Amino acid sequence: MSDFTQDWLSLRAAADERAREAADLDGQVIETLGRRGGETLRVVDLGAGQGNNLRYLAPRLDRGLGRPQAWTLVDSDGALLAAAEAPASPGMRLATQRCDLAADLSAAPLAEADLITASALFDLVSAAWTQRFAEACAAARVPCGLFALTVDGRLDWSPEVPEDDEVAQLFLQHLQGDKGFGPALGADAPQALADAFEAVGYEVERRDSAWRLDPRDADLQRALVEGYREAAQELAPARAAEIDAWAEQRLHHIGAGLSAHTVGHEDLLAIRRAD
């Protein structure tokens, strides 16, 4: 997605990996795909950025299935796609496709995929787009979808600061602004995504994939505080001084090695029901 820098995507990678490992949907994906024939596993990654999802998932698919993989990374940001590198694996093929998914979902090569995947995408898109996407997957008879790290609205801090709830609510409200796909689902995305796929004939499983950040994640926590501060002040400029004071107190806790922060996400697996 074009709004994200390479620095941000790199900063979040370790927290993403821990969260996805805790969600532990990889085994079910491997079991589902293992029942399908075909010499090469074809994976399409939407909103792929610089390939964080590829680097996480491809080695696990390799260990579980032992089949060559052909990945197509789809994103509107050519610079991010250019930075993507496939992990070393026998038979690995990597292609990229620059595509504005908001404007032309039909350009995504859904019909070519054994697995459609995306990470940190669906809280940024609209309910209408999510429904169209699920319908397109069903029409293309996509057998399996794995959608990781969708925001669910949980934002918890330790130690607590009085303005934590106020800033969280402002941030979540800001998250539902238009990110190019229409009004974004934000924290409503996990339920909307599940409903959309169940309505078109998929079995859905949801798992908790929260970031549980501690002092080793100080740089990521600092980046989040600055993002929360900016979003909250944009929506509540009259509270700018109080939000600044909140942010400085949070940064102090982070710098002192005292801060823990939970950012709620869900991972979702959609498996097409047999006809």
Beta strands, then each sheet from edge to edge (+ up, - down):
strand 1: 41-46
strand 2: 69-75
strand 3: 93-98
strand 4: 115-119
strand 5: 144-158
strand 6: 202-208
strand 7: 211-213
strand 8: 260-272
sheet 1: 3+ 2+ 1+ 4+ 5+ 8- 6+
sheet 2: 3+ 2+ 1+ 4+ 5+ 8- 7+
end
